[in-house]
Amino acid sequence: MEQRTIKRIKPITEFHRSRGLPSPEHPLISVIDYKNVKRPDDIGEVNWMLDFYQISLKIGLNGKLKYGQNEYDFDEGTLFFISPKQVFRIESYSGPKEKQSGWMLLIHPDFLWNTSLAKTIKQYDFFDYSVNEALFLSKKEELTINGIIENIEQEYHGVIDKFSQNIIISHIETLLNYSERFYERQFITRKITHHTILNRLETLLEDYFNDNDLVSKGLPTVQFTAKELGISPNYLSRLLTTLTGQSTQQFIHDKLIEKAKEKLSTTDLSVSEIAYELGFEHPQSFTKLFKNKTRLSPLEFRTSFQ
């Protein structure tokens, strides 16, 4: 990111004040209607950091959100997930206010204290700003999500009692689980975007295995592969499982076996030499993987071509 001033907002109350809103009814959770938000004069000139979670549905806002290394448009039903202490930037935030709609749900980590969600919320991939894209909702999905938000809003606007927190936490978990389902759908329906990632992965592994320096580099790891593609390991794994039925590790191994078959059938290199060239420290490990994938040992596979 560019070196800009970072404006950090700690309590939710401070966020309300900075957006020209009345104080929140609950200090640790708030649902805000975008129509009521007043933009700060410097909204596009600084980077922002929040000390709380923000989940927001933005429609018709003329601008872009820069989150991590990715830019997202606001012009369709787009759901964003931002974690505490993540840096983001809003650019070209303008347009007729009557066309802007949506909401934002603010959740302070303290609200999750001593609940199961305090730990599990970190397991949802979409809070990682290495995720490749925001969640684009269909109209039906939008209605489902909006219904959950209305339930959360009604609960904390009502009488707060000993059941309130658990009920709201349950609604938040439902919101996150539906979001996970809709992301899974998006992996399938937004094929162009995801097949582009798949093509980049194919090229990345092809170039990696063609490198003559695999002896020192070793085999490509899941973490390395995801980092090179600019997405999180969990996101990559879910994408590949949806598109190919394989985990990232299985996908890497299949590309490795393809390269091994090529070397076994077109060169006179020994099995040990091929193993070292492909980044294995021990030829036995290569032989075991090859046999597990093909049901033939490397030598048996080579013999089948003679």
SVG drawing of the C-alpha trace seen along z (x, -y; Angstrom):
<svg xmlns="http://www.w3.org/2000/svg" viewBox="-38 -17 59 70">
<polyline fill="none" stroke="black" stroke-width="0.4" points="0.0,0.0 0.9,-3.6 2.4,-5.4 -0.6,-7.3 -1.7,-8.4 -3.5,-5.6 -6.6,-6.7 -7.4,-4.2 -10.9,-4.0 -11.0,-2.1 -14.5,-2.0 -17.7,-1.7 -18.9,-4.9 -16.0,-6.8 -17.0,-5.3 -20.6,-6.6 -19.3,-10.1 -16.9,-10.2 -19.8,-9.3 -22.3,-11.9 -24.4,-9.2 -26.0,-9.3 -24.3,-7.1 -24.9,-3.4 -27.5,-1.7 -25.0,0.9 -21.3,0.0 -20.1,3.4 -22.4,4.0 -24.2,1.8 -26.1,2.0 -25.9,-1.2 -28.0,-2.2 -25.7,-3.6 -28.3,-6.2 -27.6,-7.8 -23.8,-7.9 -22.0,-11.2 -18.7,-10.8 -15.6,-12.4 -13.9,-15.0 -10.7,-13.0 -12.3,-9.6 -10.3,-9.0 -7.1,-10.6 -6.1,-8.3 -5.9,-4.6 -8.3,-3.3 -8.0,-0.8 -10.8,0.4 -10.5,2.2 -13.6,4.2 -15.1,6.4 -17.1,4.8 -19.5,6.7 -21.2,4.6 -23.5,4.8 -22.9,1.9 -25.1,1.1 -24.9,-1.8 -21.9,-3.5 -19.7,-5.0 -16.2,-4.0 -13.7,-1.4 -12.4,0.3 -8.7,1.2 -8.3,4.0 -5.0,5.9 -3.8,6.1 -7.3,6.1 -9.8,3.5 -13.5,4.0 -16.3,2.0 -19.3,0.9 -21.8,0.9 -23.5,4.2 -24.8,6.2 -21.4,6.8 -20.7,8.1 -17.4,7.2 -15.7,8.6 -13.0,6.6 -11.1,7.8 -9.9,5.7 -6.6,3.9 -6.7,4.6 -5.7,1.6 -8.0,0.5 -8.7,-2.5 -11.8,-4.0 -11.4,-5.7 -13.7,-7.9 -16.5,-7.5 -19.3,-9.6 -22.6,-9.5 -26.2,-10.5 -27.1,-9.6 -30.6,-8.4 -29.1,-5.6 -26.9,-4.4 -28.2,-1.7 -27.0,1.1 -25.9,1.6 -22.8,2.3 -22.7,4.5 -20.0,3.6 -18.9,6.1 -16.3,5.4 -14.2,8.5 -15.2,7.9 -18.8,8.7 -17.6,12.2 -15.7,12.7 -16.4,16.1 -18.5,17.4 -17.7,20.1 -17.6,17.5 -14.6,15.8 -12.4,18.6 -14.4,19.8 -14.8,16.4 -11.1,16.6 -11.7,19.7 -13.9,17.9 -11.6,17.4 -13.4,14.2 -12.1,12.2 -8.6,12.7 -7.7,9.9 -5.7,12.2 -9.0,13.5 -9.3,12.9 -12.7,11.2 -15.7,9.9 -19.0,11.8 -21.4,10.9 -25.0,11.7 -28.0,12.7 -31.3,10.9 -32.5,14.0 -29.3,14.3 -29.5,10.6 -32.9,11.1 -31.7,13.9 -28.8,11.9 -30.9,8.8 -33.4,10.8 -30.6,11.9 -29.4,8.3 -33.0,7.3 -33.1,10.0 -29.8,8.7 -31.0,5.1 -34.4,6.0 -32.7,8.0 -30.2,5.3 -32.9,2.5 -35.1,4.5 -34.8,5.1 -31.3,6.4 -31.4,9.4 -29.3,12.5 -30.3,14.1 -29.6,11.2 -25.9,11.9 -26.4,15.6 -29.3,14.8 -27.3,12.2 -24.2,14.4 -26.4,17.1 -27.7,14.7 -24.1,13.7 -23.0,17.3 -26.0,17.9 -24.9,14.9 -21.4,16.2 -22.5,19.7 -24.8,18.4 -21.9,16.3 -19.7,19.3 -22.4,21.2 -22.8,18.2 -19.0,18.1 -19.1,21.8 -21.8,21.0 -19.7,18.1 -16.7,20.5 -19.0,22.2 -20.9,19.4 -18.0,16.9 -16.1,19.4 -14.1,16.9 -12.5,15.4 -11.7,18.7 -10.6,20.4 -8.1,17.5 -6.7,18.4 -6.5,22.1 -4.7,21.1 -2.2,19.0 -1.7,21.9 -1.0,24.3 1.5,21.8 3.1,21.3 3.7,25.0 4.8,25.6 7.5,22.9 8.4,24.2 9.0,27.8 10.9,26.6 13.4,24.7 16.8,26.4 17.3,25.3 14.7,27.5 17.5,29.3 18.0,26.2 14.4,24.9 12.7,28.2 9.1,29.0 6.5,26.2 4.5,25.9 0.8,24.9 1.8,21.7 4.3,20.7 1.8,21.4 -1.0,19.4 1.4,16.5 2.5,16.4 -1.1,16.2 -1.9,13.5 -4.6,15.4 -4.9,17.3 -4.1,21.0 -7.6,21.8 -9.2,19.9 -7.1,21.6 -7.9,25.0 -11.6,24.4 -11.5,23.1 -9.5,26.1 -11.8,28.6 -14.8,27.0 -13.3,26.8 -11.2,30.0 -12.2,32.1 -8.6,31.9 -6.9,30.2 -4.0,27.9 -1.5,30.5 -3.1,33.2 -3.1,30.7 0.6,30.0 1.4,33.7 -0.5,34.4 1.5,31.8 4.7,33.3 3.8,36.8 3.1,35.4 6.6,34.0 8.1,37.2 6.3,39.2 7.7,36.9 11.3,37.4 10.9,41.1 9.6,41.6 11.8,39.1 15.2,39.2 17.8,41.7 18.1,40.1 18.1,42.6 15.1,42.6 17.4,41.0 18.5,38.3 14.9,37.5 13.9,37.4 16.6,34.9 15.8,32.8 12.2,32.6 13.2,31.4 13.1,34.6 15.7,35.0 15.2,38.8 14.5,40.9 12.5,43.3 10.0,40.5 9.6,39.9 9.1,43.6 6.5,43.9 4.5,40.9 4.8,42.0 3.6,45.5 0.7,44.2 -0.4,42.0 0.1,44.4 0.1,47.9 3.4,48.4 7.0,47.8 9.0,45.3 11.0,48.2 7.8,50.2 6.4,47.1 9.6,46.6 9.6,50.2 6.0,49.9 7.5,47.5 10.2,49.8"/>
</svg>
